[in-house]
């Protein structure tokens, strides 16, 4: 049978298969609906508890994730990493990405019965942009620095107008929660305790430091394109329990106090991995991974030869095997492979080559002192400080590797506020820096030289006109092919100038009992969808 | 007594002002800007200096330090501790919620410490240099030397994971407080029992005990009515200090058993430079500490009639 031609038999076979598939899917739906219900208790680390449950204010993905139970976004980033319309019926960008027009889905109401319309969207976007909301990050994602106004085109169409293009706006719209304006006004400062969206679950209670509980919204009529079913979720309720100690989090499934652990500590994976009563799923993160940026603003890392020598002195695969039994993700460039427009060339740019590393250091004038085993120049030892927040073992591993080429690496573990202060004052040689975003714009944040200032992330203090030009163009280019070319070039330049030490990335592990069905990861490892989940009772 | 209590309450005012001022000065001297920390989400996005200035202004952080100090003090006098920078919630609400949890845990922990420590100490004191004494003191030694988090984790593994008798996460149920209270109390019980033992042995060697026995009083009566009451005075002092310590230092137990308490709230507030929250929480803990000490002093008079407060 040719590709083009279709025999009657083949048609019948295909039709039967399609019918069987559709029938099977319906049966599956019916079966799952029949098994609908159950209460899901998710345990997660207390550190991940949002400070504010209002994701328009709180800067962490955990807040946006919990918000996604209560409200749908305008645009959805699917598991297969595609943006699709959700509460927006579509979108269009004009004037080179300065004007975004979003027609909205009709017939949608918030959980308090008020309508979801252009006025509601305008209220939400204006709220995020207002300094009185103290939006820590969402305002950035929605392009606050270029924001001019939100316009109501008609009852079901809204327009966002910027002074210059905001190419990554879709990502912002995919995580920005949309609240009922009436509820926001009604509850005022305590709104975060009374979230009202239009989503599949309603917020029942939040006992800070202990748990958050959501109950099914039976009136939910949402349809997510890839989901198993439309309308109300299967689960009766979802309870999030916050666990303070990693050791306890690792054991909590065994006590029966939770049926799913989000963010299972890596050392506990083995506890469940070979046990048929549990399922383990790994979610991989976009962004930098555990990257250490190099301070090019002071010696010795102002010398490209020294920076490159460090890149040749260690191997991420061996590090992964030695420290984590190979369970982490190897990162060889400034972005992990789960980030949009990842450049594969980074994987072969630097391979372990201690001899070459030594040669480069010799060329840079650093001579080995055989008595100490550390290189020196003008009587000064080649000593570097690596500042990190956690995963001290990575620092220690690097220290051991660097010692072999005559570099003395001192590991300092500091709390977050000290890290920020040290980064801004430039008191470091290597500094832990890890931004997580599906969009590669983190490269602009971290390597555009003018972002070396309070509120910026360009801690390397590296100045290069070509890199700056490329990165700046990414911020005004909406054409995706061009953006890909620009971000690829940026990754090449960052790698070529050896501005960072990429290491590994820790996956987000989920462990659940076999009674949990329908768990689905999102596009980023720390995101998952709950509408299809059911729990056998 | 009423005058004494009034005086002690009046002493609270300078103590609280002093503590508050020192904390205010230290927090503002530390490096780090709360607005930048608030903006330092783990998900990227560059913030312009204008936006930082805008946020600082809207939080009143652009004012001179003395103005911030006076504003906070003025609001605190009216019972308003302000709005937390990090949690975007009223400090009163946050501190009160956490304080209730900590107070519950400390009270239960203290009860466990006294229920274990005092009988153990009495037994050791009465049966000095016997195997009962050695056994009790071995337990006490374990109590004082065992790290809290280790004991907590061990109990969780045994009682919650293997036996499944009690929950590992403390939660809101009454049974959830048993393990954390025991953990917190066991450490203090070690100290209390050692002190109780030493104090009782000393009291039993006093002349008034010998006299009472010579008068023909039964040993049990002499021990409980005379020696024990005197021996309790140092124990009460230590128990009071321990209780004060529990109120502000139960953070490890709170973390291990996932309890939202004042200790963990203060740690978060310090890390995020959340000035209003730190000031509010410290205000509350310093007042509690002074009040607990006052209660201890009043208890002295009840235990030892010779002590009189003018």
Boltz contact constraints between the chains, C-beta under 6 A:
constraints:
  - contact:
      token1: [A, 51]
      token2: [B, 86]
      max_distance: 6.0
  - contact:
      token1: [A, 51]
      token2: [B, 87]
      max_distance: 6.0
  - contact:
      token1: [A, 52]
      token2: [B, 88]
      max_distance: 6.0
  - contact:
      token1: [A, 57]
      token2: [B, 88]
      max_distance: 6.0
  - contact:
      token1: [A, 59]
      token2: [B, 41]
      max_distance: 6.0
  - contact:
      token1: [A, 60]
      token2: [B, 41]
      max_distance: 6.0
  - contact:
      token1: [A, 61]
      token2: [B, 43]
      max_distance: 6.0
  - contact:
      token1: [A, 131]
      token2: [B, 54]
      max_distance: 6.0
  - contact:
      token1: [A, 131]
      token2: [B, 55]
      max_distance: 6.0
  - contact:
      token1: [A, 131]
      token2: [B, 58]
      max_distance: 6.0
  - contact:
      token1: [A, 132]
      token2: [B, 58]
      max_distance: 6.0
  - contact:
      token1: [A, 136]
      token2: [B, 38]
      max_distance: 6.0
  - contact:
      token1: [A, 136]
      token2: [B, 39]
      max_distance: 6.0
  - contact:
      token1: [A, 136]
      token2: [B, 41]
      max_distance: 6.0
  - contact:
      token1: [A, 137]
      token2: [B, 41]
      max_distance: 6.0
  - contact:
      token1: [A, 137]
      token2: [B, 43]
      max_distance: 6.0
  - contact:
      token1: [A, 137]
      token2: [B, 45]
      max_distance: 6.0
  - contact:
      token1: [A, 140]
      token2: [B, 45]
      max_distance: 6.0
  - contact:
      token1: [A, 141]
      token2: [B, 45]
      max_distance: 6.0
  - contact:
      token1: [A, 145]
      token2: [B, 48]
      max_distance: 6.0
  - contact:
      token1: [A, 208]
      token2: [B, 260]
      max_distance: 6.0
  - contact:
      token1: [A, 209]
      token2: [B, 260]
      max_distance: 6.0
  - contact:
      token1: [A, 210]
      token2: [B, 260]
      max_distance: 6.0
  - contact:
      token1: [A, 241]
      token2: [B, 169]
      max_distance: 6.0
  - contact:
      token1: [A, 243]
      token2: [B, 258]
      max_distance: 6.0
  - contact:
      token1: [A, 244]
      token2: [B, 255]
      max_distance: 6.0
  - contact:
      token1: [A, 244]
      token2: [B, 258]
      max_distance: 6.0
  - contact:
      token1: [A, 245]
      token2: [B, 255]
      max_distance: 6.0
  - contact:
      token1: [A, 245]
      token2: [B, 256]
      max_distance: 6.0
  - contact:
      token1: [A, 247]
      token2: [B, 153]
      max_distance: 6.0
  - contact:
      token1: [A, 248]
      token2: [B, 156]
      max_distance: 6.0
  - contact:
      token1: [A, 248]
      token2: [B, 168]
      max_distance: 6.0
  - contact:
      token1: [A, 251]
      token2: [B, 161]
      max_distance: 6.0
  - contact:
      token1: [A, 254]
      token2: [B, 161]
      max_distance: 6.0
  - contact:
      token1: [A, 255]
      token2: [B, 160]
      max_distance: 6.0
  - contact:
      token1: [A, 255]
      token2: [B, 161]
      max_distance: 6.0
  - contact:
      token1: [A, 255]
      token2: [B, 168]
      max_distance: 6.0
  - contact:
      token1: [A, 257]
      token2: [B, 167]
      max_distance: 6.0
  - contact:
      token1: [A, 257]
      token2: [B, 169]
      max_distance: 6.0
  - contact:
      token1: [A, 415]
      token2: [B, 271]
      max_distance: 6.0
  - contact:
      token1: [A, 417]
      token2: [B, 32]
      max_distance: 6.0
  - contact:
      token1: [A, 417]
      token2: [B, 37]
      max_distance: 6.0
  - contact:
      token1: [A, 420]
      token2: [B, 40]
      max_distance: 6.0
  - contact:
      token1: [A, 421]
      token2: [B, 31]
      max_distance: 6.0
  - contact:
      token1: [A, 421]
      token2: [B, 32]
      max_distance: 6.0
  - contact:
      token1: [A, 435]
      token2: [B, 44]
      max_distance: 6.0
  - contact:
      token1: [A, 436]
      token2: [B, 42]
      max_distance: 6.0
  - contact:
      token1: [A, 436]
      token2: [B, 43]
      max_distance: 6.0
  - contact:
      token1: [A, 437]
      token2: [B, 43]
      max_distance: 6.0
  - contact:
      token1: [A, 437]
      token2: [B, 44]
      max_distance: 6.0
  - contact:
      token1: [A, 442]
      token2: [B, 44]
      max_distance: 6.0
  - contact:
      token1: [A, 445]
      token2: [B, 44]
      max_distance: 6.0
  - contact:
      token1: [A, 445]
      token2: [B, 46]
      max_distance: 6.0
  - contact:
      token1: [A, 451]
      token2: [B, 46]
      max_distance: 6.0
  - contact:
      token1: [A, 454]
      token2: [B, 36]
      max_distance: 6.0
  - contact:
      token1: [A, 455]
      token2: [B, 47]
      max_distance: 6.0
  - contact:
      token1: [A, 455]
      token2: [B, 52]
      max_distance: 6.0
  - contact:
      token1: [A, 456]
      token2: [B, 46]
      max_distance: 6.0
